[in-house]
Amino acid sequence: MIEIVRIPADRKAAFIGKGGRVKARIEKATQTDIEVSEDVRIMGDDPILFLKAKDIVIAIGRGFSPKQAERLLDEDCYLHVISLDGKCPKKRERLLGRVIGREGRSKETIEEETGASIRIRGKTLALIGTPEELEPAEEAIDKLLAGKTHAYAYQRMFKRKASR
């Protein structure tokens, strides 16, 4: 299998790492060969490990640190990218601002309460976590993007955490 993934030029150094260590670690863990030029070319035989490598490359490209992205190597950890590409720039900025919150507090609250990691870059929101972490985080983000109040968006998230 071969896949070509585009990541921003300013994120390639984070993917490669000092002396190529990050790239080598990902290749070894996923049993893939990865070439970095204009794009990132991933080659591998094991379909599951191949998809894990692809998700790690995308996650680093979306702004996650290599250490955070390597969490995707866990069997029950997933990447979910939400695109706001169809929105006009002013509305998109406002929506992303609602998720970020004043001084980053909304994003931080969602991360702390759910355990999911969130990165916002360009026109996308990217999340990494287990299904148990992603579900309440995505639900809160969906409510914020729909224009609900922060209190309403957090309500179920807080209830879910209290019942654990």
N, C-alpha and C positions, 0 to 999 in steps of 0.2 A: 504494500500500500504506500502511496505517496500523496502528500497533501502540502499545498503551499499556503502559508498563513502570512498575512501582512500585519506588521506591528509598527508603531511609530518609530521613527529613527532615533528619537531620544530615549527609547526604552530598550534598544538593542544592547547597549552596554550592560544594563541590569540583567538582561537575559544571558549574556555571555559570561559575565562575572570576571573578576580579576584573574588573569592568566587562563581564562576559559573554564574555570572550575565549576561554575553554575551549570553551564551547558553540558559539561562532561558528566556531572552528577545526574542531571536529568536524563541524558542518553543512557547512562548505566542503569538507572532505576526503571526506565521504560523500555529498555532493550531496543532503542531506536538509533538511527543516525540522523543528525540534524545539521544542516548547512545554513549558514547565515550570510546573505548578500543583500540585495535590495529587499528581498522577502526572506522568510524562514521556510526552508523545505524540510519536511519531516518524512522519514522513510522507516518503515517497520513491518514486521510480519504478524505479531500478536495484535489482534484487533482491539482488545481492551486496553493494553498498554499503549498502543498507538493513539487511541482516543484520549487517554490520560495525558500523553505528551502534548497533544494538540491543545487540550484545555489549559495545561500549564503555560504554554507559549502565549495563548490568548490572554490568560490572567495577568501575566507579566506585562503584556502589551497594554492592558487596561489599567495598569498602575499598581498592581499588587507587588510586594517585594517577593523575591524568589522563595524565601522561607515560607511566606503565606501561601504562595502558589503551590509549593511542594506538598501542602496539606491535601491537595487533590490526589495524591498518590494513595491516600486512604481509600479503602474499598467503598465506604459509605459517604464520601465527601464529593460535592458537585459544584460546578460553576454555572451560574445563571446570569446572562447578560440581557438587560432590558434596554431597548433602543427607543429613543425619543426623536428619531430622525424625521418623522412626518410632521412634527410640530414647528410652528414658526419660531425663529430665534428668540424673540422676546418672551413668548409663552414658555419655550423650553427652558430659558434661564430662570424664569419664575418658578417653574415646576421643580427644577433641580435645586433651587434655593430653598424650597419648602422641605425637601428631603434632607438637605444639609443643615438647615436651621440656623438660627442666630449663633454665630461663633462656632458652628459645627456641632451644636448640642443635640440636634435631632438625630443626625447620623450616629453620633456617639451613643445616644440613648438606645437606639435600635440595636447597635452592635453589642452593647453591654447586656441588654435584656435578653437577646436571642442567642448570642454566641457566634452569629454570622459575621463575616467581614465584608465591608462595603467599600467600593471605590467608585468615584465619579470622575469620568474623563470624557471630554468632548460631548457627544450626544448620547452617551450611554451610562448606565448604572450597572455595575458588576457585583455579584455577590458570590461568596464562597462559604459553604457550610454543609452540614448534614441535612437530610430532609426535615428533621425536627427543628433545626435552626433556621433553615430557609423559609419554611412555611409561614411562621409568624412575622419574619422580617419582610417577606414579599407582601404579605397581607397589609402590614402597616404602611409600606411604601405605596402600594396600590391605592390605599385610602388617601394618603397625602397627595398623590398625583391626581386623584379625583376631586380634590378640593376640600376634603373633610378637615376638621380641626385636628391639631396635634393630639389633644386629649382624647378625641374619639379614635384616632388612628392607633394610639398606644393602649387603649382600654383593654382590648382582647389580649394583647401581648402581655400586659401586666397580669391579667387573670390567669393566663396559661402558665406563666412563671410561678405564680403563687400556688397553683394546684400541683406542681411537681414535688 
